[in-house]
Amino acid sequence: MTNLSPKVTDILESGLDVLVYSGDKDFICNWRGGEAWTHEVKWSGQSDFNKIDYKGWTISGSQVAGDLKEFKNLKFLRVFDAGHMVPMDQPDAA
C-alpha cells in the first residue's frame, strides 16, 4: 500500500481546497477511518483542524444532510444515509 498523505500535505500547504467525504453507512471505507486519516495528515493547520467540532451541513436551504468539520482549506464531511457510493445513495447531497 502506498502512503499518499505527504501528497495531501503538499496540496494543503499549497492552499488548494481539499474535501474528504464519506457516507456514514459505508462499511468498506467507514467514515471514522476517513476522519482518522484527516486528523493524522501533517500540515500547518493540523492541530487546529483536530480541535474543531462538527457542524450540521445542510442542502436545499435547511435539510441537514451531514456533519462538516473544516479549518482553513481542509474539510471533512460525513454524509448521512449514504454508503460507499455517496452520489448514488444521496445524489442531492453529492
Secondary structure, DSSP 4 states (H G I P E B T S, - for coil): ----HHHHHHHHHHT--EEEEEETT-SSS-HHHHHHHHHH--STTHHHHHHPPPEEEEETTTEEEEEEEEETTEEEEEETT--S-HHHH-TTT-
